Protein backbone atom coordinates (compact mmCIF):
# COMPACT_ATOMS: atom_id res chain seq x y z
CA UNK A 1 0.00 0.00 0.00
CA UNK A 2 1.35 3.38 -1.05
CA UNK A 3 0.06 6.74 0.19
CA UNK A 4 1.08 10.33 -0.41
CA UNK A 5 4.09 9.87 -2.67
CA UNK A 6 5.39 12.95 -4.41
CA UNK A 7 8.33 13.17 -6.75
CA UNK A 8 9.24 16.64 -7.95
CA UNK A 9 11.64 17.35 -10.80
CA UNK A 10 12.75 20.92 -11.38
CA UNK A 11 14.82 21.73 -14.44
CA UNK A 12 16.71 24.52 -12.73
CA UNK A 13 15.40 27.12 -15.17
CA UNK A 14 13.38 30.14 -14.13
CA UNK A 15 10.30 28.88 -15.94
CA UNK A 16 7.65 27.09 -13.89
CA UNK A 17 6.52 25.23 -17.00
CA UNK A 18 9.81 23.30 -16.99
CA UNK A 19 8.94 21.67 -13.65
CA UNK A 20 7.14 18.38 -13.17
CA UNK A 21 5.57 16.75 -10.11
CA UNK A 22 4.28 13.21 -9.78
CA UNK A 23 1.67 12.72 -7.06
CA UNK A 24 0.31 9.33 -5.93
CA UNK A 25 -2.39 9.96 -3.29
CA UNK A 26 -3.17 6.25 -2.90
CA UNK A 27 -2.16 3.09 -4.75
CA UNK A 28 -2.72 -0.53 -3.77
CA UNK A 29 -1.23 -3.45 -5.70
CA UNK A 30 -1.89 -7.09 -4.78
CA UNK A 31 -0.58 -10.36 -6.21
CA UNK A 32 -2.40 -11.23 -9.40
CA UNK A 33 -3.51 -7.67 -10.15
CA UNK A 34 -3.29 -6.36 -13.70
CA UNK A 35 -3.03 -2.58 -13.75
CA UNK A 36 -2.59 -0.31 -16.76
CA UNK A 37 -0.92 3.09 -16.57
CA UNK A 38 -2.39 4.92 -19.57
CA UNK A 39 -1.60 8.29 -21.06
CA UNK A 40 0.31 10.16 -23.75
CA UNK A 41 4.07 10.64 -23.82
CA UNK A 42 5.25 13.04 -21.16
CA UNK A 43 2.34 12.40 -18.79
CA UNK A 44 4.54 10.79 -16.12
CA UNK A 45 3.99 7.08 -16.82
CA UNK A 46 7.70 6.17 -16.81
CA UNK A 47 8.33 8.32 -13.73
CA UNK A 48 5.58 6.41 -11.92
CA UNK A 49 7.10 3.05 -12.90
CA UNK A 50 10.59 4.16 -11.85
CA UNK A 51 9.16 5.26 -8.49
CA UNK A 52 7.39 1.92 -8.00
CA UNK A 53 10.65 0.18 -8.94
CA UNK A 54 12.41 2.00 -6.08
CA UNK A 55 14.70 3.75 -8.55
CA UNK A 56 13.61 7.30 -7.67
CA UNK A 57 13.72 8.61 -4.12
CA UNK A 58 10.43 10.41 -3.38
CA UNK A 59 10.48 14.11 -2.59
CA UNK A 60 7.95 13.28 0.14
CA UNK A 61 6.08 10.17 1.26
CA UNK A 62 3.34 9.48 3.80
CA UNK A 63 3.40 5.67 3.89
CA UNK A 64 4.59 2.77 1.75
CA UNK A 65 4.59 -0.88 2.74
CA UNK A 66 5.91 -3.70 0.56
CA UNK A 67 5.43 -7.33 1.58
CA UNK A 68 8.51 -9.52 1.11
CA UNK A 69 9.26 -13.15 1.90
CA UNK A 70 10.43 -11.98 5.33
CA UNK A 71 7.32 -9.92 6.05
CA UNK A 72 6.29 -6.29 5.48
CA UNK A 73 8.92 -3.62 4.86
CA UNK A 74 8.38 0.05 5.68
CA UNK A 75 9.81 1.74 2.59
CA UNK A 76 9.28 5.23 4.00
CA UNK A 77 11.40 4.36 7.04
CA UNK A 78 14.13 2.88 4.84
CA UNK A 79 14.25 6.01 2.69
CA UNK A 80 14.40 8.18 5.83
CA UNK A 81 17.29 6.08 7.15
CA UNK A 82 19.05 6.19 3.74
CA UNK A 83 19.13 2.40 3.86
CA UNK A 84 20.05 2.15 0.18
CA UNK A 85 21.49 -1.35 0.48
CA UNK A 86 18.27 -2.73 1.94
CA UNK A 87 16.21 -0.94 -0.70
CA UNK A 88 18.37 -2.48 -3.44
CA UNK A 89 17.85 -5.93 -1.93
CA UNK A 90 14.07 -5.46 -1.85
CA UNK A 91 14.08 -4.20 -5.43
CA UNK A 92 16.10 -7.22 -6.61
CA UNK A 93 13.98 -9.79 -4.78
CA UNK A 94 10.45 -8.44 -5.11
CA UNK A 95 10.42 -6.59 -8.44
CA UNK A 96 10.95 -7.33 -12.10
CA UNK A 97 11.23 -4.56 -14.69
CA UNK A 98 10.72 -4.78 -18.46
CA UNK A 99 12.21 -1.70 -20.05
CA UNK A 100 10.81 -0.23 -23.27
CA UNK A 101 14.10 -0.91 -25.04
CA UNK A 102 14.50 -4.37 -23.49
CA UNK A 103 17.70 -3.40 -21.69
CA UNK A 104 19.50 -6.67 -22.46
CA UNK A 105 23.24 -6.87 -21.89
CA UNK A 106 24.86 -7.25 -25.31
CA UNK A 107 27.85 -9.26 -23.98
CA UNK A 108 25.69 -11.97 -22.35
CA UNK A 109 23.83 -14.67 -24.23
CA UNK A 110 20.10 -15.20 -23.79
CA UNK A 111 20.47 -17.78 -21.00
CA UNK A 112 22.78 -15.53 -18.99
CA UNK A 113 20.62 -12.43 -19.55
CA UNK A 114 17.55 -14.26 -18.24
CA UNK A 115 19.43 -15.79 -15.32
CA UNK A 116 21.25 -12.62 -14.23
CA UNK A 117 18.73 -11.55 -11.51
CA UNK A 118 18.75 -15.08 -10.08
CA UNK A 119 22.55 -15.12 -9.92
CA UNK A 120 22.65 -11.70 -8.24
CA UNK A 121 20.24 -13.03 -5.60
CA UNK A 122 22.39 -16.14 -5.07
CA UNK A 123 19.72 -18.55 -6.34
CA UNK A 124 21.06 -21.93 -7.52
CA UNK A 125 20.25 -23.22 -11.01
CA UNK A 126 16.92 -25.04 -10.78
CA UNK A 127 15.62 -25.04 -14.33
CA UNK A 128 13.62 -21.80 -13.91
CA UNK A 129 15.47 -20.09 -16.75
CA UNK A 130 14.76 -22.96 -19.10
CA UNK A 131 11.11 -23.27 -18.04
CA UNK A 132 10.39 -19.56 -18.55
CA UNK A 133 12.24 -19.59 -21.88
CA UNK A 134 10.18 -22.56 -23.04
CA UNK A 135 6.94 -20.83 -22.01
CA UNK A 136 7.93 -17.76 -24.02
CA UNK A 137 9.08 -19.93 -26.94
CA UNK A 138 12.66 -18.69 -26.87
CA UNK A 139 14.24 -21.87 -25.50
CA UNK A 140 15.90 -22.56 -28.86
CA UNK A 141 17.71 -19.20 -28.59
CA UNK A 142 19.32 -19.64 -25.16
CA UNK A 143 22.85 -19.79 -26.62
CA UNK A 144 22.40 -16.77 -28.92
CA UNK A 145 23.48 -13.20 -28.31
CA UNK A 146 20.87 -10.39 -28.25
CA UNK A 147 22.16 -9.04 -31.58
CA UNK A 148 21.10 -12.32 -33.23
CA UNK A 149 17.45 -11.91 -32.21
CA UNK A 150 14.51 -10.06 -33.72
CA UNK A 151 12.93 -7.13 -31.85
CA UNK A 152 10.06 -9.35 -30.68
CA UNK A 153 12.43 -12.07 -29.50
CA UNK A 154 14.52 -9.56 -27.54
CA UNK A 155 11.37 -8.30 -25.84
CA UNK A 156 10.44 -11.86 -24.84
CA UNK A 157 13.93 -12.31 -23.37
CA UNK A 158 13.44 -9.09 -21.38
CA UNK A 159 10.14 -10.44 -20.04
CA UNK A 160 11.76 -13.77 -19.14
CA UNK A 161 14.52 -11.95 -17.24
CA UNK A 162 11.92 -9.94 -15.32
CA UNK A 163 10.03 -13.03 -14.08
CA UNK A 164 12.60 -15.84 -13.78
CA UNK A 165 13.44 -14.99 -10.14
CA UNK A 166 9.76 -15.12 -9.08
CA UNK A 167 9.04 -11.45 -8.24
CA UNK A 168 5.76 -10.39 -6.63
CA UNK A 169 5.44 -7.42 -9.02
CA UNK A 170 6.49 -6.98 -12.65
CA UNK A 171 6.59 -3.48 -14.12
CA UNK A 172 6.65 -3.04 -17.89
CA UNK A 173 7.26 0.27 -19.65
CA UNK A 174 5.64 0.28 -23.12
CA UNK A 175 6.60 -3.41 -23.71
CA UNK A 176 4.85 -3.54 -27.09
CA UNK A 177 5.64 -0.05 -28.42
CA UNK A 178 8.27 -1.27 -30.92
CA UNK A 179 6.20 -4.23 -32.15
CA UNK A 180 3.64 -4.63 -34.90
CA UNK A 181 0.05 -5.48 -33.93
CA UNK A 182 0.44 -9.25 -34.19
CA UNK A 183 3.65 -9.38 -32.16
CA UNK A 184 2.23 -6.91 -29.64
CA UNK A 185 -0.75 -9.24 -29.07
CA UNK A 186 1.56 -12.25 -28.73
CA UNK A 187 3.92 -10.57 -26.28
CA UNK A 188 1.05 -9.28 -24.12
CA UNK A 189 -0.60 -12.71 -24.12
CA UNK A 190 2.65 -14.31 -22.94
CA UNK A 191 3.23 -11.63 -20.29
CA UNK A 192 -0.28 -12.06 -18.90
CA UNK A 193 0.08 -15.85 -18.98
CA UNK A 194 3.27 -15.67 -16.95
CA UNK A 195 1.62 -13.30 -14.49
CA UNK A 196 -1.22 -15.78 -13.99
CA UNK A 197 1.09 -18.77 -13.67
CA UNK A 198 3.35 -17.15 -11.07
CA UNK A 199 0.58 -15.08 -9.37
CA UNK A 200 2.58 -11.99 -10.17
CA UNK A 201 1.05 -8.52 -10.19
CA UNK A 202 1.52 -6.67 -13.48
CA UNK A 203 1.72 -2.90 -13.89
CA UNK A 204 2.07 -1.95 -17.55
CA UNK A 205 2.50 1.55 -18.95
CA UNK A 206 1.17 1.93 -22.47
CA UNK A 207 -0.50 4.18 -25.03
CA UNK A 208 -2.56 1.20 -26.20
CA UNK A 209 -5.66 1.21 -24.01
CA UNK A 210 -7.67 -1.16 -26.27
CA UNK A 211 -4.93 -3.81 -26.12
CA UNK A 212 -4.68 -3.75 -22.33
CA UNK A 213 -8.46 -3.68 -21.95
CA UNK A 214 -8.73 -6.86 -24.00
CA UNK A 215 -6.36 -8.56 -21.56
CA UNK A 216 -8.33 -7.55 -18.49
CA UNK A 217 -6.18 -4.69 -17.18
CA UNK A 218 -7.77 -2.14 -14.86
CA UNK A 219 -6.69 1.47 -15.33
CA UNK A 220 -4.67 3.34 -12.76
CA UNK A 221 -6.67 6.55 -12.91
CA UNK A 222 -4.65 9.65 -13.66
CA UNK A 223 -5.06 13.27 -14.53
CA UNK A 224 -2.53 15.80 -15.69
CA UNK A 225 -2.78 19.40 -14.55
CA UNK A 226 -0.80 22.40 -15.65
CA UNK A 227 0.87 23.25 -18.93
CA UNK A 228 0.72 26.54 -20.84
CA UNK A 229 3.19 28.26 -18.54
CA UNK A 230 2.49 26.26 -15.40
CA UNK A 231 4.29 23.33 -13.80
CA UNK A 232 2.86 19.98 -14.87
CA UNK A 233 1.29 17.99 -12.05
CA UNK A 234 0.52 14.31 -12.78
CA UNK A 235 -1.77 12.47 -10.35
CA UNK A 236 -2.09 8.65 -10.37
CA UNK A 237 -4.22 6.43 -8.14
CA UNK A 238 -6.44 3.34 -8.25
Secondary structure by P-SEA (a helix, b strand, c coil): cccbbbbbbbccccccccbbbbbbcbbbbcccbbbbbcccccccaaaaaaaaacccccccccbbbbbcccccccaaaaaaacaaaaaaaaaacccccccccccccccccaaaaaaaaaaaacccccaaaaaaaaaaccccccccccccccaaaaaaaaaaaaccccccbbbbccccccccaaaaaaaaaaaaaaaaaacbbbbbbcccaaaaaaaccccccccccccccbbbbbbbcc
